[in-house]
Amino acid sequence: MFAKDVVAMLSSSEENSALSHALSQLAEVEDKLEQLHQEQAFSDFSPFCRLCATVGSCDDSEDHEPEYDTGDLDSDDGEEIFTGTSNKPFVSTPPETDPSSDIFSEEGSYTVQKHTAAKTNGVQSDEELDLFAEATVELTLTAPNSRGRKEIIGPTEPLSTTVNTHGKLHVANTSNKPSEEVEEEESGDTFELNIAVTNPEKMGDGMNAYMTYKVSTQTTLPAFRSKTFSVRRRFSDFLGLYEKLSVKYNLMGCIIPPPPQKSVVGMTKVKVGKEDPSSAEFVEKRRAALERYLQRVVSHPALLQDSDVQEFLEREELPRAVNTQALSGSGLLKMINKASDAVNKMTIKMNESDNWFESKLQEVENEEQLLRRLHASVDSLVNHRKELCSNTAMFAKSVAMLGSSEENSALSCALSQLAEVEDKLEQLHQEQAFSDFFILTELLADYLRLLGAVRGCFEQRMKAWQRWQEAQSTLQKKREAEAKLLWSNKPDKLQQAKEDITEWEAKVGQCERDFERISSTLRKEVHRFEKEKCRDFKHHIVKYLESLLRSQHRLVKCWEAFLPEAKAIV
């Protein structure tokens, strides 16, 4: 319910009409699902409570066949949710493939069919605004044989990466074009660039241990020495790359994708713990986050051509990155908040001459608050699914024990079949929990960090304006000092005063040009960010709905297969 309200508010604040329309419909779907879950809760409670209350008199009522109310299953609402396309089975583990298979292959991906039937399911309307109409192809960027890691869902790379549905990167020179022309830009050189982070390995023992990751690149860009290469990097190397890029591009108004958060608790478990499911899950989450981070970096036209990025991707050994404690996690957030407080405390308040920047900053701040609330809701949903998975396992075990102690052979067989169905449902809930996390929770966490980076760019522009105003104030003081020298008839100091005025006039001009440059760059960066955000959310929403459909189809098949067993009880 809380997630539904947040999605509705997020939709009302979204400028992109297609994304706003899709989010609004998603909120309506969540409203219907809330009602369905409530009905299912009552459905689960009532018959099983009666069963437990009458289990002692089962032998006396063998001739009575239990009746099952299937009205809810045949309702119109149920048809709206479960009718539609046929979907491929949801595969929880990668298929067995040749160890030499290409980690950048599209094997195992799927295509969403676009249906043009007149019948609608209450979700799609206004075809011109339908955000989910296009077919999408999911690229597999993780190795099928990556050290036996369990792939609960497919890769979670954002659609805003350099890899599109054909694995191509479009590089176009838009540095001197306004945002309207950039939006319509369709031409440009086309290159292939695929990046994958795989095969995490633990190096060392005890508290000195650390994880390294294989960074594999496949490209046709002429700037690289070869088309396919791979290197091993540790987490601090990723933070070091972010530090170098921030120093170069922050003052220019570029939005630098932030690295994933540093987790002291999670890494400590990996260092001192043995084979533990939570440690393996932490490593997999970090691996996926680092992959998304690199993909966002190379999707930026300016960052892709940076020498530090190219060196990070293809140089065998990098100098050890130091002083990276404040570059991720809470350290990064504290640094951003501290910078924001420092700007707010400045004595010279910015007199904004362009309302576009003021409104955009307000939009970013509002969206950040809404996404933070939505992230908390989705995180709660993931925990709920995990709890449901655990409770389903307990229920399956209890039903199996009841079936083994039942004398009536038909009832015993049906209870055993029910226990098997519940075991399958446990796996479905587990897969859906991972799907919720990797598709939605991680997307929202990424964009919370990205919105913090956007706010940082606005703050850099404000600082540039502050420097410009301070330079003008100093120039005014120098001119007043020159006037005093003229009145006091001190020609020996007058020449120095004129030189100071000339110097500060140049500084004022430079500061003004810096402010205009960062304003122009920031406007383009925000426009590019909004386009990529729309693509990213579309990709992940479609992917999430596909996972839900596959899960629900498998669930329906399980119950359909069990229903004859239940009716056979005599």
N, C-alpha and C positions, 0 to 999 in steps of 0.2 A: 504494500500500500504506500509506504513511504517512497519507494523507488518510483512508483507511478506518478506521484505528485511532483517529484523532482524532475522526471523526464518531461512532464507537462510544462513546468516552469522553464526548463531548458529550451523547449520548443518555442515558447513564446518570446524568448530573448534571442533566438537564432535569426540572423539576417538572411542566410541562404534559404530561399523559399522551398526548394526540394527537400533539404535536410530538415527544415522546420516542419514541413508537412509529414515527413516520415516519422519524426519523433512524436508528433501529435498522434499519429495512428498507432505508434508503438505504445503510447500511454493508454489508448483505448483498449488495445489488446491485453495489456497488463491488467486493466480493470476487469475484463472478462475472465482472465485467468485467475484473478483473486476470487471471483465468485465460484469458479470451477473447483479451486482448491478447497474452498470452504464447504462446498457440497460433498466433495470427496472425503473430507474429514468426517462429516456426519455419516457418510456411507460406510466408511471404515469402522466407525465406532459402533453403530447400531447392531449390525448382524453378528459381529464377533462377541459383543457383550451378551447377546441372547444365546449364542453358542456356548459361551463359558457358563452361563447360568443354567443351561439345560443339558450340559454334557453328561451329568449323572444319569439322566433318563433316556440316553441315546438308544439303549437296547430295547426299551419298551416302545419306542416309536420308529422301529425300523421300517414299518410299512408306509410311513408318511414321507413323501419326497419333499425336501425343502424347496421353497419357492424363492427365487431371486428376482429382485426388482431391477429390471434392466431398462427402466424408462429413461434414466439419465444417459445411458449409452446410446439410445436411439433418438435423443433430442436433437433439435435443429442446431443448438449451440455446439454439440459434440461433432455434428457433421461439418460445421464451419472450421473446426480446428483440425480434424483428422483427414478430411478429403483433400484431394489434389494430386500432386505428382507422385510418381514412384521414385523412391530414393534408393541409392545403393546402401548396403548394410554398413553400419558404423563399425569400423575396425579399430580395436583398441591397441593393437600392436602392429608394427610395420611388417609387411610381407617379407618372406625369406627371399632375398635376392642375391645376386652374385656379389661377392665382397668388393669387386672392382667397379661396382656400379657408380655412376656419376652422382655426386651429392647435389648437383644442380638440376637433376632430371625432374620432369613433371609427372613421373610415374605415380599412380595412385591418386592423382588429383581428379577432380570431378567438375562437371559443368552444370550450371543451373539452367534448366529449360525455361524459356519464356513462353507462357501460355496466353493465348488470345481468346479463350472461351468467354462467352458473354456472362457466365456465372461468376460472381465474385464472392469472396469470403468475408466481406465486411471490413477488410484491411486496405485493399487496393482501391483507389478511386482517382479520378483526374489523371489520366494516363500521362499527360504532359508533365505532371509533377511526381510521377512514380520514381522513387529513388532506387527501387530494387528491380527495375525492368531489365537492365543489361545483364547479359550472361557474364559470369566471372570464372576465371580459372585459377586454381590454387597451386602455387609453385611449391614444390618440396625442396627446402633448402637444408634439411638435416639429413645426415647420412643414415641409411637404413641399418647399417651395421655399426653404429657408433657406440661401441662398448656395451652392448646389451641394454641400452637405455630404453625404457618403456615409453613409447610415443602414445600418449593418451589421445591427443588430437593432432591435427596437422600443424605446420609451422604457423607462427603468428606474426609474420613480417607485415608491416604496415603497407598499404597501397601507395603511400607517399614515398616509398623508396625508389631507387633508381630502376628497380626491376618492375616492369609492368606486365601485362598478361602475356606478352611475347618475349619477356626477358630483355627488353631493349631500354636503353637510356637515351633520352632526347636532350641534347645539349644545344641551347640556342643563346645567342648573344642578345640579352635584353637589358643591358646596363644603361642604355641611353633611351629607353622607350618608356612612356607612361604606363601606368598600371592597366589602362584599358587595352592598350596594344599588347601588353604581356599576356593578358587573359585570352586574347584572340590568336596568340602566336601558335601556329601549328607546324611551321617549317623548322628546319635546323638539322644539323648533323645527328645521325643516329648511331649509337654505339651500344655494345652489349657489356653489361657489368653486373655480375652476380657475386654476392658475398655471403659466406656462411661461417658461423662460429660453431665448431663441433669438438668432439673428443676431449672433454675436460679431464685433466690428469693431475693427481696430487703429487707434489714434489716435496721431498724432505719429510721429517717426522716431528711430532710434538708441536710446540708453539711456534717453531720456525718453519712449519710447513706452509705451503701456498699452492694455489691452483693455477694451472696454465691451460690455455684454450687454443685450439687450432683455428686460425683465421685463414680461410681458403678464398681465393679470388679467381674469377674467370672473366676475362675482359678482352675487348678488341680496341681499347683506347691506346693510341700511339704513345701516350706519355709513360706507359709502363714498359718494362724491359721484355716481358714475355706475356703470353696470353693466359697461362694458368700457373699459379704459384700459391704457396701456403707458408705461413710462419706460425710460431707459437708465441702467445702473449699472455702475460699475467694481468690481474685486475688493475694493478697500479699503473700499468702501461696505458690502459684506456683512460684512466684519470689524468695521466701526464699528457695525453693527446688533447684532452679537453682544456687543460691549463694552457697549452701552447696556442690553441685556437682562440681562446678567450683573450689572451694578451694581444693577438693580432687584430681581431675583428670586433671586439666589444665596442671600442670607441668609434667604429664605423657604422654602428647601428644594425649589424647582422645578428640574426637570431641563431645562437649556437645551441644545438641540441644538448641538453644536460646528460651526463652519464647516469647509470643506475645507482641506486642508493647503496651505501656501504653498510653492511650488517655485521656488527661485532659478535652478536650472539650466534648467528648462523654460521659464520666462519670459524668461530671457536669450536662449535660442535664438529665441523669438518676436520679441524686440526687435531683434536684430542680424541674424538669419537671413533668407533669402529664402523663397520657397515651398518648404517642406520637409515630407515626409510625417510625420516625427516631431513637428514643430511643430503641424501640423494635428491630429494625434492628441492632443497635449497640450491644445490649445484645446477640442477636443470633450469630453475627459474632464473638464476643469474646468467646462465649461458644464453637463454632466450632473450633476456634483457640486453645483454651485450651485443647480440646479433642485431636487434632492433636499433640500438644506439648507432652502430656502424652504418646501418642502412640509411638512417636519417642523416648522418653526416655526409655520406657520398651522394645523397639526393640533393644536397645544396650545391648549386653550380659553382659558387666561389670556393667552397671548402673542398670540392672534388679536385680542383686544380691546385690545391695547396701542397707545397713540398712536404710538409710534416705528415699530411694524410697519406701521400704516396709512399713516404718512407715507412710509415707505420704498417702499411699493407704488404710491402715487399722486402724490407730490410730484415735480414736474419736476426741480428742482435741490436737491441736499442739500449741507450744509456739508461741506467736505473732512474726511474721517476721518484722524486723526493717531494716532501711537503705537500702531500695529496690528502691530508686528513680532512681539510675543510672543503674539499671539492666534491663531496657526494653526501647523500643522506641529510641528516639534520644539520651538518656543518654547512652545506650549500644553502639550505633554507635560512639558517641563521645569518649567513653572509648577505643574502638578498634582503632579508628583513632589516638588518642593520644598515644597509645602504639606503633602503627606503626611509628609515627613520632619520638618517643623516640629511637626506634631501628635504624632508619635511621641516627640519629644524633650521634650514638655511634662512638667513635674514632677508635675502632678496627673493620675493615670491615671483614666480613666472607669470607674466601677463600673456596668456596664450592668444596668439593672433589667428590661429587656424583651429576652428572648432572641430575639424575632423579628428585631430589627435586627442582632444579632450574627450570626445564621445567614444573613440576607440579604446582609450585607456579605461573608461568607465565600463565598457562592455567586457573587456578582458577581466577586470576585477570581479564583475558580477558572475561571469561564466566560471571563473575559478572557484567561487564560493559554491555555485551549483554543482560543479563537477566533484568538489570535495564531498558534498553531501551524497551525491549519487555513488561515489566510490565507496563510501561507508555502507550504503545500502547493498551494493553488489557484493561487497566483502561479507556482509551479514548473510546474504543469500548463499554464498559459497559455503560458509560454516553450517548453514541450515541443511544444505544438501549432504555435507559430510556427516552431520548428525543423523539425517534420514537414512544414509547408507549404513551407519552403525546399527540403528534401530531395526532396519530391515533384516540385517544379518542375524540379530537376536531373535526376531520373529520367525525367520526361516528355521533356525535351530530348534526353537520351541515347537513349531509345527511338525518338524521331522521326528522329534521325540514323542509327540502325541500320536503320530502315525504309526510308529514302531510298537506302541503299547495298545493299539486298537485291535480288537478281535474281529470286527467286521472287515472282511477282506476288501470289499469295494471302497468303504470309507478309508481304510488304511492306505490303499493304493492312491486314492484321491489326495489325502493329506501329504503323502510322500511326493506326489506330483506338484502339489502347492508349494512344498518346501523347495523343490527344484526351481519353480518359477520365481520364488522370492530370492533365491540365490542369483538368478539372472538379473532380477531387478536391482539387487545390490550393486552388481557390476555396472548397470546402466546409470544408477545414481552417482557412482564414483566417477564414471566417464563424464557425466554432465557437470559434476563439480569441477573437474579439471578444465572442461570446456568453458565454464563460466569464468574461471580464474584467468586462463591464458588469453581468452578472447576479449572479455569485458574489463575485468579488474586491472589487468596489466595495461590495457589501452588507456583507461582513465588515469592510472598512475603516471603513465608516460606524458599525457597531456597536462596533468597538473604541474609536472616539472617544466614542460614546454611553455605553459602560460607564465610560470615564474620567470623563464628566460625572456619572454616577450615584455613583461613588466620591467625587467632589467634594461631592455633596450630603450623603453620610454624614459627610464631614469637617466640613462646615458645622454639622451637628447636634452633632458632638463639640465644636466650638468654642463653640457656644451653651451646652452643658453646662458647659464650662470657665468661661465668663463667669458662669454661675449660681453655680458653686462658689466662684469668686473673690469674688463679691459677698457670699456667705454668710460667707466667711472674714473679709472686711473688716467686715461687720456684727458678727461675734463680737468682733473686736478693739475696735470702738467701744463695745460693751457692757462689755467688760472695763475700758476706759478710764473709762467712767462710774462703774463700781463703785469704782475707785481714787479718783476725785474725791469720791465719797460718804464713803469712809473717811478721806480726808485733809481733809475739811471745807473744800472750796473751792467755795462756792456761785456765785462769779462765773463759773466755767468750766462749771458744771453745765448751765446752760441751753443753751449751745452744743453740749455733748455730746449732750443730748437731741434737739436739732434734727438733729445728724448721724445719730443713730440712726434718727430718723423718715425722713430722706432715704434712708438705705441700706436700710431696710425696704421702701421703695417700689421701690428699684432691684432688690432681691432678688425682689420680687413680679413686677416687669416681666421680669426675666431668666428666671424660672420660666415665665411665660406665653409668652415667646419660645421657650423650649425645647419646651414642650408644643405650640405651634403648628407649629414646624418638624418635630417628630416626626409630628404628624398629617398635615401636608402631604406629607412624605416617604413615609409609608406609602401614601397615595393615588397619589403620583407613581410609585412602584415598581410598584404594581398596574397602573396605566395603561401603563407602559413594558412590562411583561410581556405584556399583552394585545396591544399593538401589535407587539411583537417576534414573537409567535406568528403574527399575521396576515402580517407582513412576510416571515417565513421561508417560510410556506406559499406565498405569492404567488410568491416568487422560485424556490423549489424546483419548483413546478408549471411555471413559465415555463422553467426550465432543462431540465426533462425534455421539455417540448414541443419546445424547440429541438434537443435530442438526437434525438428521434424524427423530426423533419423531416429532419435531416441524415442519419440512417441510412436513411430511406426513399429519399432522393435517391441515396445511395450504392448501395443495392441496385439501384435502377433503372438506374444507370449500368452496373453489372456485368452485369445481365440483358440489357441492350441489346448489350453487347460479346460475350457468350458465343457467339451464333451466328457472329460473325465469326471467333472463335478455332476453332470446330469446322469452319469451311469451309476451313481450310488443308489443301491436298492436295499 
